[in-house]
Amino acid sequence: MKLSVFAALTLALANTAIAQDQKYLLPGDKAPELKVAKYYQGDQIKKFESGKVYVVEFWATWCGPCIDVMPHMSELSKKHAGRVNFVGVNIWDDEPEQDARITTFVKNMGAKLTYPIAVDTPEMHMTSKWMEASMSEGIPTAFIVNQEGQVAWIGHPMDIDEPLDQVLAKKFDVKAARTKFEAEIKEKIEVAKLYENITAAQELYAQGKHDEAIKLLDDLITSKSKIDTEAKSTKLSLYATNNPEKAKEFITELAKGEFGDQANLAFFSIEQAIETNGKKDLAIFASNAVLDNLKKEDPILLYYIAPAYSANKDHKKSLEVLERALKAFDASEEYKGEESMKGFRDEITAAIAKEKALMGG
């Protein structure tokens, strides 16, 4: 539930280079070379051998979801010992102190991380030939290499159990997986092209061509494009830079919308609240607008609008909102039962404790 993760996921496709004649890595293709700089634990895989199955997983030390899946991957590596060769490849862990950071991370994970761990080359061979080639923007991502040396499956490690069993039994439908993945690639390309309009709008606004910029964004919004949520977020952020009245009008409009629109406001609120040069008044305005229009008590919305009150020294109000978030979380079977939300309750309780401390409690 970290803001930086949300922002990274939101903007990932905006930074994807699109080439019409580019050949993408798909299920059924020969697996690229496994070329890493160093192994931190486990047996080295020098090449993919015929008749053997491999799992290549990508992760980073700062990636919470990656850390969450490591115990599961470790159990799978034990379950399939002698049948499947696992390797976790660290990427996107930039210098400085990369080597020491990974070494310490692996040591601290202990029994939660038992399969071989390596790091990408300085030339980012694995990032380029595997992740970027398959248009896989986020981590963790795992690849299954089958007995023929083909990439059989690409996806989230928590979804790997069934396809891995099928690959081992030589019953996995690589052709169907390829067709499905091709469709996903096509959609990503379409979305990436739409993101070009958001970039263009930002550039136009910076040039003082405000009406043209807003029109580009409104076209994405009114057409209910696949990135209309991002278009709304960009429109609000642009208004926030120099037109607070327009920003407030748009905030009022979004607050009356569905959950996605209110989530947009919640993320906008916390960004403005915690950034050094953030518009604290707009953060409060957005938080109030969400509170006034809540259709139900949602812990995510409540959690993200609370910092605006804290940033404006209204710790009593921030505490009240956070306690509502905790209550809503505990009352929600949906959130309590979701694996990725396990740490969210701890974040809420930690925020509550912080507000109480600030109040002298």
SULBEL-V86880 format. One line per field, one symbol per residue. phi: phi as a letter, one per 30 degrees, with the letter a starting at -180 (. if undefined). burial: 1 if it has 24 or more other ideal C-beta (glycine too) atoms within 12 Angstrom, else 0. A space follows every 50 residues. Layout:
# SULBEL-V86880
phi = ???
burial = ???
This chain:
# SULBEL-V86880
phi = .ddddeddddceddcddcbdcdccdbejddddddbbdaccaiddcdadce iccbbcccabddceeddddddddddddddceicbccaccdbicdddiedd ddeddddddhddbcdebbbddedheddddcdddchcdcbdbbbccddcic dcbbldedcdeddddddddhcdddddddeddddddedddddddddddddd dddddddicddddddedddddddhddbdddddddedddeddabddddddd edddddddeedddeddddeddddcdecdddddddddddddedbedadcdd edddddeddddcicdddddddddddddddddcddddccedcedddddddd dddddddddic
burial = 10100100011111010000000111111011011110011000100100 01111111111011111111011101100100011111111110000100 01001100100011111111000101101111111111111111111111 11111111011011001100010100110011001001101111101111 11001000000011011101100000111111111111110000001101 10111000011111111111111100011101111111111011000111 11111111111101101111111111011000001000001001101100 11001000000
